Amino acid sequence: QVQLAESGGGLVQPGGSLRLSCAASRTIFSRPVMAWYRQAPGKQRELVATISSGGSTNYADSVKGRFTISRDNAKNTVYLQMNSLKFEDTAVYHCNSRPTVNYWGQGTQVTVSS
C-alpha cells in the first residue's frame, strides 16, 4: 500500500512557525532520500528540502537557515519545521521521495498572511 499523508499546515503571520508532518508507507519511506516539495499558485512544484536515510540534509537556498527537515524512522514520518515564515512561503506542501514515486498525497496548505 502506497501512502503519503501530510498535515500541520495552516494560516500563520509572517515571522511565525509551523511544523509539518508526513506519514509515509514503508514502501516509500524506505527509499534512500525523502523530501518536501511545495507548489505556490501559478508556479511549478519546487524542491524544498531533502533528507537521506542516514540523516544528511539539503535545503533550497530560499529556506536555508529557516527550515529544518527531520525524520523518525520508527514512525515512517518526515517532518518540516518552518521558522521565520515569509509571504513567499505560501504554498501547498507535499512530501515524497527523491526521485519521486508516481503518487502524491493531498498535501497541506501553508498560508503566510498578516
N, C-alpha and C positions, 0 to 999 in steps of 0.2 A: 504494500500500500504506500502510495506516494502522498506526502502531506507537507504543506508549509502553512503555518498559521501565525500571522503577525498580529501583534497587539501593542497597546501602550501609547498610541498616538493621541492627539488632542489639540486643543487650542491653547496657545501659550503666548505670552508677551515677549517682545524682544529682550534678550538677556536671560530668559528663563531656561529651564531644563526639562527634558523628558527622557524616559528610559524605555526603549522599545525592546520587545521580546519576540522571538521567533521559535516556535516549536516545530521541529522538523522530524520527518520519519527517518528511521535509521538508514534507509536506503540512500537518502540524500546527505544526511549528516555525516555519514562515514566517508564521504568524498574528501579528497585532500584539502580542499580550500572551501570555506563558506564565506559569504559576502552579503553586504547590504547594498541595495541599489535604491535609487529614487527617481521619480518622474514628476516633474512640475508640469502644469498645464501648458500645452503647446510646445513642449520640449521633448527631446528624446530621453530615454532612460539613461541614467549615468551611474557609474560605479562610485560608491561612497567609501567603502572600507572592506578589507578582506582579513581573514584570519585562517591560518593553516591549522592542521590537526595538531601541530606541535606548539601552537600559540603565537607564531610570528604574525605580525600585523602590518598592514599598509593602509594609507589613507589618501583620499583625494586632497589636493592642495587646499581646496576650498573649505575643508573641515578639519584639517590638521591642527592639533592643539586644542580643539573644542570637542571633538567626538572621540569616544573610546569604544572599540569593539571587543567583545569577550565571548567566551563560550563555556558552557557547563556540559561536559561530555557525559556525565551521568544522567542528565535530563534531556540530552539531544536538543539543546536550546542555545541559541545565539542571541546576544544582547547588543544593543547600541545605546550607550549613554551619550546624550547630546546636551552639551552645556553652551552657554553664551549664544543661544539661538538667534538667528538673524531672519529678516523678512525673506531673504532668498533661500532659506532652508525649507520653505513651504513646498510640500510635495507629498505624493503617496510613496511610502517607503515599503520596499519588498526585500525579503531575503531569498537567497538561492545559493547554489554552489557557484564556483567559478572554475571552468566554464559552466554556464547554466544548464540545468536539465530542462526538458521541454514541458515544464509545468510551473505555473505561478500561482501563488496564493492570492487572496484578495488584497493584501497589503493593508497598511494602516496610514490614515491621513494625519499629517502633521501640518498645522496651520500656525504660522507666526504672525501675529497681528496685535496692534495696540488698540 
